[in-house]
Amino acid sequence: MTAKYPNEEHVAYATFLSSNPREKVGGVEIGNQFTKVVVNHPLQENEELVRPMKHCKTIGDVHAEGMSIAWPSICLDA
């Protein structure tokens, strides 16, 4: 779901990879409040990433690159 309040809009279908706080995305540990995911199907390609990376600023960017991202765990819907 979107990281923008009120967090009710779905922005992508993604695959859970890890919730280990020491797992890294883009060389940075994800920490306790994030989950590592890979975007399988973006619904809102222009949704900005909470943690932008060098070449990726949006959900659509990471999907096109096939990269994993750190997404706020509170914004995931099983």
Secondary structure per residue as TSV (DSSP state, phi and psi in degrees):
chain	resnum	aa	ss	phi	psi
A	1	M	-	360.0	160.8
A	2	T	-	-59.1	148.8
A	3	A	S	-87.4	-3.5
A	4	K	S	-86.5	136.3
A	5	Y	T	-59.6	134.0
A	6	P	T	-97.5	22.0
A	7	N	-	58.3	38.9
A	8	E	-	-112.7	-8.6
A	9	E	S	-95.8	128.4
A	10	H	-	-77.1	135.2
A	11	V	-	-114.4	-17.3
A	12	A	E	-169.8	159.3
A	13	Y	E	-98.6	132.3
A	14	A	E	-140.3	161.0
A	15	T	E	-104.3	128.3
A	16	F	E	-67.1	131.4
A	17	L	E	-112.2	-44.1
A	18	S	E	-167.2	148.1
A	19	S	-	-119.2	11.6
A	20	N	-	-66.6	119.1
A	21	P	T	-59.3	-20.6
A	22	R	T	-89.1	-7.7
A	23	E	-	-61.9	144.3
A	24	K	E	-111.5	144.7
A	25	V	E	-131.6	121.8
A	26	G	T	62.3	29.3
A	27	G	T	81.9	3.5
A	28	V	E	-119.0	133.2
A	29	E	E	-61.0	140.4
A	30	I	-	-73.0	-27.0
A	31	G	-	82.0	-176.1
A	32	N	T	-77.1	-24.1
A	33	Q	T	-103.3	9.2
A	34	F	E	-125.5	159.7
A	35	T	E	-127.8	140.8
A	36	K	E	-86.3	124.6
A	37	V	E	-135.8	163.1
A	38	V	E	-122.6	133.1
A	39	V	E	-79.4	121.3
A	40	N	E	-93.5	-37.4
A	41	H	E	-148.5	104.2
A	42	P	E	-74.4	135.9
A	43	L	S	-99.7	-33.7
A	44	Q	S	-125.8	86.3
A	45	E	T	-61.5	-25.4
A	46	N	T	-89.2	2.4
A	47	E	-	-62.2	124.2
A	48	E	B	-72.8	144.3
A	49	L	-	-73.4	145.1
A	50	V	S	-68.2	-36.7
A	51	R	S	-122.1	85.2
A	52	P	-	-59.2	151.0
A	53	M	-	-118.7	175.2
A	54	K	S	-47.2	-54.9
A	55	H	S	-106.6	1.9
A	56	C	-	-130.5	125.8
A	57	K	-	-118.6	-18.4
A	58	T	B	-130.8	168.0
A	59	I	H	-57.0	-42.6
A	60	G	H	-62.2	-38.5
A	61	D	H	-60.9	-49.0
A	62	V	H	-68.6	-32.7
A	63	H	H	-65.2	-44.8
A	64	A	H	-63.0	-34.6
A	65	E	H	-87.0	-15.4
A	66	G	T	70.4	27.8
A	67	M	-	-91.7	154.4
A	68	S	E	-87.7	155.3
A	69	I	E	-135.5	162.4
A	70	A	E	-97.2	124.7
A	71	W	E	-124.9	141.6
A	72	P	E	-55.6	126.3
A	73	S	G	-58.8	-34.8
A	74	I	G	-64.8	-18.3
A	75	C	G	-98.4	11.3
A	76	L	-	-96.5	141.8
A	77	D	-	-125.9	118.5
A	78	A	-	-70.3	360.0
